């Protein structure tokens, strides 16, 4: 399964969750429910995975925590905020570069229409 196949499943699950629960809940609620749905779809996920940052000869064991990594191919960065800022997309692109992964989905569940809260970020895909 490639990144595009995985992202389709992720987005479908997000629409299902948003339709059922709506906007306005805590990010942690959406993370828990999305993880549950992705596992139900047979996907391997890792939640709150610590990612090291390497700079020159310095290795910092915990540079950031990925909300969800799916099939070791797609990073999901979840938000439940008023609006996604440009820094959020840049942050996810940095995460992709640090991990060597090619696709990230920035998903803000706090939108009236979820399609307005989904940003696809690519790193050499």
C-alpha positions in Angstrom: 0.0 0.0 0.0 1.5 3.4 -1.0 1.2 6.8 0.6 -1.8 7.8 -1.5 -3.8 4.6 -0.7 -3.1 5.2 3.0 -4.1 8.8 2.9 -7.4 8.0 1.3 -8.2 5.6 4.2 -7.1 8.3 6.7 -9.2 11.0 5.1 -12.3 8.7 4.9 -11.9 7.9 8.6 -11.6 11.6 9.4 -14.8 12.4 7.6 -16.6 9.6 9.3 -15.4 10.9 12.7 -16.2 14.5 12.0 -19.7 13.6 10.8 -20.3 11.6 14.0 -18.6 13.8 16.6 -18.5 17.2 15.0 -16.0 20.0 15.7 -15.0 21.4 19.1 -13.6 18.5 21.0 -10.0 18.2 22.4 -7.3 17.1 20.0 -6.7 14.0 22.2 -10.3 12.8 21.6 -9.8 12.9 17.8 -6.4 11.2 18.1 -7.9 8.4 20.2 -10.9 7.9 17.9 -8.9 8.2 14.6 -6.4 5.6 16.0 -9.2 3.3 16.8 -10.7 3.7 13.3 -7.3 3.2 11.5 -6.7 0.0 13.5 -10.2 -1.2 12.6 -9.1 -0.7 8.9 -6.1 -3.0 9.5 -3.5 -0.3 9.4 -0.4 -0.3 11.7 -0.1 2.9 13.6 2.2 4.5 16.2 0.9 7.2 18.5 2.9 10.0 20.1 6.1 8.5 18.7 9.2 10.4 19.8 11.4 11.4 16.9 15.1 12.2 17.4 16.8 15.3 15.8 20.3 15.0 14.5 22.3 18.1 14.0 26.0 17.7 13.0 27.4 15.3 15.6 24.6 16.1 18.1 21.7 13.7 18.5 18.8 14.8 20.6 16.6 11.8 21.5 13.4 13.7 21.5 13.0 16.5 18.9 9.3 16.1 18.6 6.4 13.7 19.0 4.4 12.6 15.9 0.7 12.5 16.7 0.2 9.4 14.5 2.4 7.6 12.0 0.6 5.2 9.8 2.3 2.2 8.2 5.6 4.0 8.7 4.7 6.1 5.7 2.3 8.9 6.6 2.5 11.4 9.5 -0.8 12.7 10.8 -0.6 16.0 12.7 -3.9 16.6 14.4 -5.3 20.0 15.5 -8.5 21.2 17.0 -7.9 25.0 16.7 -9.6 28.0 15.2 -7.4 28.1 12.1 -4.3 26.4 10.8 -1.4 28.9 10.6 1.3 28.8 8.0 3.8 27.7 10.7 1.8 24.4 11.1 2.4 23.4 7.5 6.1 24.3 7.8 6.3 22.3 11.0 4.9 19.2 9.4 7.2 19.6 6.4 10.1 19.7 8.9 8.8 16.5 10.5 8.7 14.8 7.2 12.3 15.9 6.4 13.6 14.7 9.8 11.9 11.3 9.4 12.6 10.8 5.7 8.8 10.2 5.2 7.2 11.6 2.1 3.6 12.4 3.1 2.0 14.2 5.9 -1.6 15.2 6.6 -2.4 18.2 8.7 -6.0 17.8 10.0 -7.9 20.4 11.9 -11.1 18.9 13.2 -12.3 22.3 14.5 -13.8 23.3 11.1 -17.5 23.4 10.2 -16.6 21.6 7.0 -13.7 19.1 7.5 -12.5 19.5 3.9 -11.5 23.0 4.8 -9.3 21.6 7.6 -7.2 19.1 5.7 -3.8 20.0 4.3 -1.7 17.5 2.4 2.1 18.2 2.8 4.6 16.3 0.6 8.3 15.8 0.9 9.7 14.6 -2.4 6.7 12.5 -3.2 
